[in-house]
């Protein structure tokens, strides 16, 4: 339905006319149009319908276009009809001006700046001419653009905000995707957005506003509540392809039990025009009749901007209170939600994610954007941690707050729901990739600066510092740089959120604490990799014949099946190319068969063993892969490079598991949830393709198999087959999407017991946050290990360490932790930093007045409920000079 743009397309203006606007004629036309709409909309069996039809007919009879003096007579007939009032029980429609502007989509970011200026200048004019008109506006980024490029317009918006006519909503930096951003990135959307709205308009938003996003994570209610928001408006689930969502007004309960009040405008649109059929649909389509008597009506041209017009306003004003129709009032989102809250006793509750049964292709389209997103989330996490530790240990270090805000805002901009999803034109994708490159280059510079400050003042030659940015101790094989560009492997142990010395050559010689990796190639060409924890057997083409958990002797691959099987599907959706993958694509499954003899041993064992192979996917596309097993590592990694040149094809990799469970588990933001592995109901089979973050797991009692990844989001588990979606090849709106070279890594981890107890969550973090080898200026770090934070419970993850936004002078850090297992747990946080005071705070970093924590022996006790996110402020003592 949307094609790639033609770069050569031009337009020619051939005629322009000046005209005199006759308001009396315009009013007559609006009335006539509304009367005919009522006649059609109410239908043949309705008395009021015929009254409207006869009134319109009389107006036509009385009105002579050549004699303006007849216009008032016709107008009086319409006034008589529209002044007949409805009853007290009429449904109330809250009409709010709205202008949905995609921050980038079929146009580049710079065009959005102009769209905002044009659209909001129109809104300002309408607010000036219609004092009762209220205009809701989301996305702090767009307002920031207008502030910097059109300061006069921004001042006018602030003026109308003071009058209550211009209403900022949403609380986020952009209207982000609701599936792919990490939990921390979602928090930052609100942190940056709410702070901007407070600074520019004097107050924070009370409603989350996300009308056009492709699904909504089960952790959003908790994140909203933590950011001062308990109301949510969207309408996208009306696009469901299979099942009609059963509510328009309801309570939404998130993963941790947090609840917010949700409203979907029953007209199923965010771009109404004030027509009678839209007003009637808003009432008839409402699935919560009897439970509530109020609905939203968002009017104004959208997507590409434009917004409300005077004609739309004239229609809605005329319909304000007319017998036979719902009551229409120009209103604000706050007025709507206040009315809904007053009468919320009968509302139903929806528990868990709001899954959109459409646009499943956006989890995979434009794989390089997905990789850039995951990588930049990691870089900013690492920079903030190291900068925080440098701040705590060095009196001279200046925390790079301004640079980090700039980089975060670039990342948040790219998380707009038509950018990170890949549903944008080539021009936008290229600009987004340049944003990621900026974050990488500046982020790496900031990392080096922070690492140098961590061990500043030490004399001696420059060395290397091995840094662990995760909150648990890690022992891993690391490739260390050598002079001349070569690398040497070393087994390093690094404490949690700290650093360790580079092992000296002599310390590499003693016997390994674990069994070394053995690599054996059989005469038939198959290869076995064994590290004493898992044993991996690859067939001569690189497929996985066997994966054994050594301690139990348990086989993870289904009998008679092969894992690491690449499969190709035809991928021709019904409507939107970059957005959709349809269930019928599964009927076109074609296994990609390799050639025997292509598998070869790479690294021959010891600290690391590997085998690699080449695979011709099609005449145009090829793949190379190195299968790697490290000493002491509980998972096998698959480093993959693909040269991809296809049209409407979908590449996945499958692992048939010797595990049975009707539910599989998928990681989401700050937690995980279960989805069915069967197609019992239409709600089940509508989830043939789902989204996940760093891992998914299929477990039965006592054993399971986890599939980890470093940059993929599309996934599925059907029956006992775990499938990871790798690459698509849509041709619109970007004809070049996904073409070219790709790199990614996934890993397979068989485990005993539950995935929580087996450490799957930690393993997925380890895969995504590699140990850092950073240059350090002196020898002291090379002989000492140091840890800033550690936790007493593996169920709790210390996700973020950063400087507090509002207290840069006070040497205050913010820590964000969450419960990852789905359990109630008490946890001790140990720190070696000079903490003066510890206070619980919300996600906006506002302290809890009753949240002071007792610091005992450099430890804090924290209590968590399942999947709870907690934030705290640590006020630091100044370091010694």
FENSULTA-V449630 format. One record per helix or strand of 2 or more residues. SS is the DSSP state (a for helix, b for strand). FROM is the first residue (numbers start at 0). TO is the last residue. If there is no record, write none. Layout:
SS FROM TO
SS FROM TO
This chain:
a 22 41
a 46 61
a 67 81
b 91 97
a 108 128
b 134 136
a 139 148
a 150 161
b 165 167
a 182 200
b 206 208
a 219 225
b 230 232
a 235 238
b 248 252
b 258 262
a 275 283
b 293 298
b 302 303
a 309 317
b 326 329
a 332 341
b 348 350
a 359 362
a 366 392
a 400 413
a 425 453
b 462 467
b 473 480
a 482 484
b 486 493
b 497 500
a 504 507
b 516 520
b 526 529
b 533 537
b 543 548
b 553 554
b 564 569
a 582 587
b 589 590
b 599 605
b 607 615
b 621 629
b 635 643
b 648 656
b 662 667
b 670 675
a 681 684
b 689 690
b 694 699
b 702 708
b 713 717
b 720 726
b 739 751
a 754 757
a 759 767
b 771 775
a 779 782
b 785 786
b 788 790
b 795 802
a 807 809
b 811 818
b 824 830
b 834 840
b 846 852
b 858 863
b 868 875
